[in-house]
Amino acid sequence: MKRIIDTLVTWGPLGVFVIALIDSAGLPNPGGLDYVLLFLSWKQPGAAYLSATLAVTGSLIGTYILYRIARKGGETFLDKHTRGGGGARFRRWFGRYGLVTVFVPALVPIIPLPMKVFVICSGAFGVNPVAFMAAMALGRIPRYFGLAYLGRSLGADAGAWLKLHARDLGFGALGLFVSLFILIKATEWFRKPGPDKLNSDHDLSR
């Protein structure tokens, strides 16, 4: 597989598209799309944003393939293992906040869990496909264009910069997740009818 990835890297932006497709579809990828994109943006700065565009396209196609597979094959398995206890609570939680857990790792390069875990859960739990793909696109576009900018601007130092700021990116991801979680909770709270509104609606119905 490593030999195939090395060959694809020599294809330039087209190779990035194929690697993104393979990586997002859940197949083993020893190269790592982020670092391939950094490398090619350094070596071919004129094609950096084309590589980013194809990385986004390939990633979204591969992600949708994995999502559909999980939608068809994973639902039965998860139904069996998430009926009660902690599994049921996790299922309810993912149903309410699943798109946040998809968006954050799609956006931030340094995440301890592989993206396919969130994609498989989204498919198996029946997350709306349009909303799911929108969350993926909102995360992937700034991520890959940001990496292309880093590779083009910093050249050979781009990978070292990413490793040096891995902790900052991790804390940033955590802060973003908490902020979005609070925003969703606040939105739910404001949408929930309070006692005054319930009494007013009751009076109007008389």
C-alpha positions in Angstrom: 0.0 0.0 0.0 2.9 2.4 0.8 4.3 1.8 -2.7 0.9 2.8 -4.2 0.7 5.9 -2.1 4.2 6.9 -3.1 3.2 6.5 -6.7 0.1 8.6 -6.3 2.2 11.4 -4.7 4.1 11.6 -8.0 0.7 12.3 -9.8 0.5 15.7 -8.1 -3.0 17.1 -7.5 -4.7 14.1 -9.1 -2.8 11.8 -6.7 -4.1 13.9 -3.8 -7.7 13.3 -5.0 -7.2 9.5 -5.1 -5.4 9.5 -1.7 -8.3 11.6 -0.2 -10.8 9.2 -1.7 -9.0 6.1 -0.3 -8.4 7.7 3.1 -12.0 8.9 3.6 -13.5 5.7 2.4 -11.9 4.0 5.4 -9.1 2.1 3.6 -5.6 1.9 5.2 -3.5 4.8 4.2 0.1 4.9 5.5 0.9 8.2 3.8 -1.5 10.6 5.7 -3.4 13.0 3.5 -2.6 16.1 5.6 1.2 15.6 5.1 0.9 14.6 1.5 -1.0 17.9 0.9 1.6 19.8 2.8 4.4 18.2 0.8 2.8 18.8 -2.6 1.9 22.4 -1.7 5.6 22.9 -0.9 6.9 21.1 -4.0 4.3 22.5 -6.4 3.1 25.9 -4.9 1.4 26.9 -8.1 -0.9 23.9 -7.8 -1.4 24.1 -4.0 -5.0 25.3 -4.1 -5.9 22.9 -6.9 -4.6 20.1 -4.7 -6.7 21.4 -1.8 -9.8 21.5 -4.0 -9.2 17.9 -5.1 -8.5 16.9 -1.6 -11.9 18.3 -0.5 -13.6 16.6 -3.4 -12.0 13.2 -2.9 -12.6 13.4 0.8 -16.3 14.2 0.5 -16.8 11.4 -2.0 -14.9 8.8 0.1 -16.7 10.0 3.2 -20.1 9.6 1.6 -19.2 6.1 0.4 -18.3 5.1 4.0 -21.4 6.8 5.3 -23.6 4.8 3.0 -21.9 1.5 3.9 -22.4 2.2 7.6 -26.0 3.3 6.9 -26.8 -0.1 5.4 -24.5 -2.4 7.4 -23.9 -0.7 10.7 -27.4 0.1 11.8 -28.3 -3.5 12.7 -25.1 -4.0 14.7 -25.5 -0.8 16.6 -29.2 -1.5 17.3 -28.1 -4.7 19.0 -25.4 -3.0 21.1 -27.1 0.3 22.0 -30.5 -0.7 23.2 -30.0 0.0 26.9 -27.6 1.5 29.5 -24.7 3.5 28.3 -25.2 2.5 24.7 -28.6 4.0 24.6 -27.4 7.2 26.3 -24.6 7.5 23.8 -27.1 7.0 20.9 -29.4 9.7 22.2 -26.4 12.0 22.8 -25.1 11.4 19.2 -28.5 12.0 17.8 -28.5 15.5 19.4 -24.9 16.5 19.1 -23.5 14.2 16.4 -22.9 16.9 13.8 -20.6 18.7 16.3 -18.6 15.6 16.8 -18.3 15.3 13.0 -17.5 19.0 12.3 -14.6 19.4 14.8 -12.5 16.4 13.8 -13.2 17.2 10.1 -11.8 20.7 10.7 -8.8 20.1 13.0 -5.9 17.9 11.8 -4.8 16.8 15.3 -7.5 14.5 16.6 -6.7 11.3 18.6 -9.6 9.3 17.1 -9.7 8.5 13.3 -12.4 10.4 11.4 -14.0 7.1 10.2 -15.2 6.4 13.7 -17.5 9.5 13.5 -18.5 8.8 9.9 -19.5 5.2 10.8 -21.5 6.3 13.8 -23.2 9.0 11.7 -24.3 6.5 9.1 -25.3 3.8 11.5 -27.3 6.2 13.7 -29.1 7.6 10.7 -27.8 11.2 10.8 -29.4 13.3 8.0 -27.1 12.8 5.0 -27.5 16.4 3.8 -26.7 17.9 7.2 -23.8 15.3 7.6 -22.2 16.2 4.3 -22.6 19.9 5.0 -20.8 19.5 8.3 -18.0 17.6 6.6 -17.7 20.2 3.9 -17.6 23.1 6.4 -14.8 21.3 8.2 -12.8 20.0 5.2 -12.7 23.2 3.1 -10.8 25.4 5.6 -8.7 22.5 6.8 -7.3 21.5 3.4 -7.0 25.1 2.1 -5.3 26.0 5.3 -2.8 23.1 4.9 -2.2 24.1 1.3 -1.5 27.7 2.5 1.0 26.4 5.1 2.8 24.2 2.7 3.0 26.9 0.1 4.1 29.5 2.6 6.4 27.6 4.9 7.8 25.0 2.5 9.8 22.3 4.2 9.1 23.7 7.6 5.3 23.2 7.3 5.3 19.7 8.8 7.5 20.8 11.7 5.2 23.8 12.3 2.1 21.4 12.4 3.8 19.1 14.9 5.1 22.0 17.0 1.5 23.4 17.3 -0.2 20.0 17.8 -1.1 20.8 21.4 -2.5 24.2 20.5 -4.6 22.6 17.8 -5.8 20.0 20.3 -6.9 22.6 22.8 -8.4 24.7 20.0 -10.5 21.6 19.0 -11.6 21.1 22.5 -12.5 24.7 23.0 -14.4 24.7 19.7 -16.3 21.6 20.7 -17.3 23.0 24.1 -18.4 26.3 22.5 -20.6 24.6 19.9 -22.0 22.3 22.6 -22.9 25.3 24.7 -24.4 27.1 21.7 -26.6 24.1 21.0 -27.7 23.8 24.6 -28.5 27.5 24.7 -30.5 27.3 21.4 -32.5 24.4 22.9 -33.1 26.3 26.1 -34.4 29.4 24.2 -36.6 27.2 22.0 -38.1 25.4 24.9 -41.5 27.1 25.9 -41.3 28.5 29.5 -44.2 28.6 32.0 -45.2 32.1 31.0 -45.5 31.1 27.3 -47.4 28.0 28.2 -49.9 29.9 30.3 -50.3 32.5 27.5 -50.9 29.8 25.0 -53.4 28.2 27.3 -55.3 31.5 27.8 -55.4 32.1 24.0 -56.9 28.6 23.5 -59.8 29.3 25.7 
